[in-house]
Amino acid sequence: MEILINILIAVPLIIGVVFTLVTAVGLLRFPDPYTRAHAASKSATVGVLGILVSVFLHFWLVEDHFNPRILLGIAFLFITAPVGGHMMARAAYFAGVKPTSLTVKDELKEDIERQSGQH
């Protein structure tokens, strides 16, 4: 039974570490703030989720202590991290940060032009 518990704890931990590593690589390799925000908000959320799930399972199954605060932390992370990444990318856009030359389409610019034409 102890081996199964260790596997249940190790698998989300390994997944979390891998996704956190992918986040670090994405932050270093991606060319502009918009793609970096995508890497930071998506894969970092899954990475931290895996680590927090492992911590929760460890305390619950090994230490026999059910900690709902960790579950609240997971819920708070899922609510705030993607919204924070979106808001940082939007702020960079309105501050005039140009996307990379590899960007194919600027849908926000089209929406802004369409809305300004309606008023």
Secondary structure in CASP SS format (residue, H / E / C, confidence):
PFRMAT SS
TARGET T0000
AUTHOR 0000-0000-0000
METHOD secondary structure of the structure
MODEL  1
M C 1.00
E H 1.00
I H 1.00
L H 1.00
I H 1.00
N H 1.00
I H 1.00
L H 1.00
I H 1.00
A H 1.00
V H 1.00
P H 1.00
L H 1.00
I H 1.00
I H 1.00
G H 1.00
V H 1.00
V H 1.00
F H 1.00
T H 1.00
L H 1.00
V H 1.00
T H 1.00
A H 1.00
V H 1.00
G H 1.00
L H 1.00
L H 1.00
R H 1.00
F C 1.00
P C 1.00
D C 1.00
P H 1.00
Y H 1.00
T H 1.00
R H 1.00
A H 1.00
H H 1.00
A H 1.00
A H 1.00
S H 1.00
K H 1.00
S H 1.00
A H 1.00
T H 1.00
V H 1.00
G H 1.00
V H 1.00
L H 1.00
G H 1.00
I H 1.00
L H 1.00
V H 1.00
S H 1.00
V H 1.00
F H 1.00
L H 1.00
H H 1.00
F H 1.00
W H 1.00
L H 1.00
V H 1.00
E C 1.00
D C 1.00
H C 1.00
F C 1.00
N C 1.00
P H 1.00
R H 1.00
I H 1.00
L H 1.00
L H 1.00
G H 1.00
I H 1.00
A H 1.00
F H 1.00
L H 1.00
F H 1.00
I H 1.00
T H 1.00
A H 1.00
P H 1.00
V H 1.00
G H 1.00
G H 1.00
H H 1.00
M H 1.00
M H 1.00
A H 1.00
R H 1.00
A H 1.00
A H 1.00
Y H 1.00
F H 1.00
A C 1.00
G C 1.00
V C 1.00
K C 1.00
P C 1.00
T C 1.00
S C 1.00
L C 1.00
T C 1.00
V C 1.00
K C 1.00
D C 1.00
E H 1.00
L H 1.00
K H 1.00
E H 1.00
D H 1.00
I H 1.00
E H 1.00
R H 1.00
Q H 1.00
S H 1.00
G H 1.00
Q H 1.00
H C 1.00
END
